[in-house]
Amino acid sequence: MPKKTHSIKPQSILVDTLFSHPMGAVEGFTFDSSVAAVFPDMIQRSVPGYSTVVAISGVLAQRFSQPATRLYDLGCSLGATSFSMAQSAAAGCELIAVDNSTAMLDQLSTILSQQTLLTAIKLVNDDINAVTIDNASVVALNYTLQFIAVEQRASLLSKIQQGMLPGGVLLLSEKIQFNDASVNDLFVDLHHDFKRANGYSELEISQKREAIENILVPESLPMHRQRLIDCGFSRVEVWFQCFNFASLVAFK
């Protein structure tokens, strides 16, 4: 089958300098308009393997999407995963892109108006815990679950599993922690080395870390795997890992 072609127009990218000046008391991280403005640069320079995860989300969507079903991108931010999946989804699919940040979706709406896509993308401004999952063949949770309260994660994953069709998959990417403290410290240090190599200063690294503390709450791979199995998924496999970031695919 020939590959679908879509017109994806490049967007100008602003450099992330949000944490480059001393802040005194650092406020908790939020996905507001200032973050939305620099988000593509921020996530590319902060998350090892981000481009690979986005691209492979499209590859997995091509493999597992079923005709005339729904694909969901939960916590879609500016739609990188949405666009990747939309380029390769099966015929007649609809993609539901959900985010609770109005600033993110406003910018995504502008981007979307400038694109030509064969797969329809519907934007939903809501808490992903409140969104109904139905007739789903592929659901993406890329770097989103880590921002959900730990006590709400199992109910969210159960809802996703129940709304998926047989043969459907969940794509889950997360910052992770390790049960061995020395290993965890090593990978945290390597992640900071990655940020330094991408031009972030010690001040930026320190202030960003303080801003996301207790807001982004990572868990271990065994914890993620067991929870997914407990929520009804039949099999869970890690398909990518770089330092303390990992991507899993969970099968209905």
C-alpha positions in Angstrom: 0.0 0.0 0.0 1.5 3.4 -0.9 2.3 5.7 2.0 -0.1 8.6 2.5 1.3 12.0 1.9 0.3 15.1 4.0 1.5 18.6 3.9 3.1 19.5 7.2 4.4 23.0 7.2 7.3 23.8 9.5 6.8 26.2 12.4 9.2 28.8 13.7 10.8 27.7 16.9 11.5 30.1 19.8 14.4 29.3 22.1 13.6 28.3 25.7 15.0 30.9 28.1 12.3 30.6 30.8 14.6 29.6 33.6 17.7 31.5 32.5 17.5 34.3 35.0 17.5 33.9 38.9 13.9 33.7 40.1 14.2 33.7 43.9 11.2 31.6 44.8 10.6 29.3 41.8 6.9 28.7 41.2 5.5 25.3 40.2 5.6 24.4 36.5 2.5 25.0 34.5 1.7 24.6 30.8 0.9 28.3 30.3 1.3 30.6 27.3 5.0 31.2 28.1 5.7 27.5 28.0 3.6 27.0 24.9 5.6 29.6 23.1 8.9 27.7 23.6 7.6 24.2 24.0 9.1 22.6 20.9 12.6 23.8 21.8 12.1 23.0 25.5 11.1 19.4 25.0 13.6 18.7 22.3 16.5 19.9 24.5 15.1 18.3 27.7 13.9 14.8 26.7 16.4 12.4 25.3 15.0 10.6 22.2 12.0 12.8 21.9 12.1 13.0 18.1 12.5 9.2 17.9 9.4 8.7 20.2 7.3 11.0 18.1 8.4 9.4 14.8 7.9 5.8 16.1 4.4 6.8 17.5 3.5 7.3 13.8 5.1 3.9 12.8 3.1 2.2 15.6 -0.1 3.9 14.6 0.4 2.7 11.0 0.8 -0.9 12.3 -2.0 -0.9 14.9 -4.7 1.6 13.8 -7.8 0.0 12.5 -10.0 1.5 9.7 -12.8 3.8 10.9 -11.7 3.8 14.5 -10.4 6.5 16.8 -6.9 7.4 17.8 -6.3 9.5 21.0 -3.4 11.7 21.9 -3.9 12.4 25.6 -1.9 15.4 26.8 -1.3 16.4 23.2 0.5 19.7 23.9 1.3 21.2 20.5 0.4 18.0 18.6 3.7 16.5 17.6 2.5 13.0 18.3 -1.0 13.8 16.9 0.5 14.8 13.5 2.8 11.8 13.5 -0.1 9.4 14.0 -2.3 11.3 11.6 0.2 10.8 8.8 -0.1 7.1 9.0 -3.4 6.1 10.5 -5.7 3.6 8.7 -8.5 4.9 6.4 -11.4 6.6 7.9 -9.9 7.2 11.3 -10.5 10.2 13.6 -7.8 11.5 15.9 -8.9 13.1 19.2 -6.2 15.4 20.7 -6.8 16.2 24.3 -5.1 18.7 26.6 -6.2 20.7 29.6 -3.9 23.7 28.7 -5.9 26.3 26.8 -2.6 28.0 25.8 -1.3 24.8 24.2 -4.6 24.1 22.3 -4.9 27.7 21.1 -1.5 27.4 19.6 -2.2 23.9 18.2 -5.4 25.2 16.7 -3.4 27.8 14.8 -0.9 25.2 13.6 -3.6 22.9 12.6 -5.3 25.5 10.5 -2.1 25.7 8.4 -1.8 22.0 7.7 -3.3 19.6 5.2 -4.1 16.2 6.7 -6.0 13.2 5.5 -6.9 12.1 9.0 -9.2 14.5 10.9 -7.9 15.9 14.2 -10.4 17.0 16.8 -9.1 19.2 19.6 -10.6 18.7 23.1 -9.8 21.1 25.9 -10.4 19.0 29.0 -8.9 17.0 31.8 -8.0 13.6 30.3 -9.5 11.9 33.4 -12.9 13.3 32.2 -12.7 12.3 28.6 -14.5 9.2 27.3 -12.4 6.7 25.4 -14.4 4.9 22.8 -13.8 2.8 19.6 -10.1 3.3 20.1 -7.4 1.3 18.3 -4.4 3.5 19.3 -4.1 5.7 22.4 -0.9 7.8 23.1 0.1 9.0 26.5 3.5 10.5 25.7 5.0 12.2 28.8 1.5 12.8 30.2 0.8 10.2 32.9 3.7 11.6 35.0 1.7 14.8 35.5 -1.4 12.9 36.7 -1.8 12.3 40.5 -0.4 8.9 41.3 -3.7 7.8 42.9 -5.6 8.6 39.7 -3.3 6.7 37.3 -4.8 3.3 37.6 -8.4 4.5 37.0 -7.3 6.5 33.9 -5.5 3.4 32.5 -8.4 1.2 33.2 -10.7 3.6 31.4 -8.4 3.6 28.4 -8.2 -0.2 28.3 -12.0 -0.5 28.5 -12.5 1.9 25.6 -10.0 0.2 23.3 -10.9 -2.4 20.6 -9.4 -5.9 20.6 -5.9 -5.6 19.0 -5.6 -2.0 20.2 -2.5 -0.6 21.8 -1.5 2.1 24.3 1.7 4.0 23.7 3.1 5.2 27.0 6.3 7.4 27.3 7.5 8.5 30.7 10.3 9.9 32.8 11.2 6.9 35.0 13.0 6.3 38.3 15.1 3.3 39.4 14.7 1.3 42.6 18.5 1.2 43.0 19.5 4.6 44.3 22.9 4.6 42.8 21.5 3.7 39.4 18.9 6.4 39.7 21.4 9.0 40.6 23.6 8.0 37.6 20.8 8.4 35.1 19.6 11.7 36.7 23.2 13.0 36.3 23.3 11.7 32.7 20.0 13.5 31.9 21.5 16.7 33.3 24.6 16.1 31.1 22.2 15.8 28.1 20.7 19.2 29.0 24.1 20.8 29.4 25.1 19.4 26.0 22.0 21.1 24.6 23.0 24.5 26.0 21.1 24.7 29.3 23.1 26.4 32.1 23.4 25.1 35.7 20.9 27.8 36.8 18.4 26.7 34.2 18.7 23.0 35.1 18.4 23.8 38.8 15.4 26.1 38.6 13.6 23.8 36.1 14.1 20.8 38.5 12.7 22.8 41.4 9.7 23.9 39.3 8.7 20.4 38.4 9.4 18.8 41.8 6.2 17.2 43.1 4.4 18.1 39.8 6.1 15.6 37.6 6.2 12.4 39.6 8.1 9.5 38.0 7.7 5.8 38.7 9.8 2.7 38.0 9.4 0.5 34.9 8.2 -2.4 37.1 5.6 -0.2 38.6 4.3 0.9 35.2 4.3 -2.6 33.8 2.5 -4.1 36.8 -0.2 -1.4 36.8 -0.9 -1.8 33.1 -1.3 -5.6 33.6 -3.5 -5.0 36.6 -5.6 -2.6 34.5 -6.3 -5.4 32.0 -3.6 -5.1 29.3 -2.5 -8.5 28.1 1.2 -7.7 27.4 3.5 -4.7 28.0 6.9 -4.2 26.2 9.5 -1.5 26.4 10.4 -0.4 22.9 12.7 2.5 23.7 14.8 3.8 26.6 17.4 6.6 26.9 18.7 7.3 30.4 15.7 7.9 32.7 13.1 8.1 29.9 11.3 5.1 28.5 8.5 4.2 26.1 6.3 1.2 26.4 3.6 -0.4 24.2 0.7 -2.1 26.1 -1.5 -4.5 24.2 -5.3 -4.9 24.7 
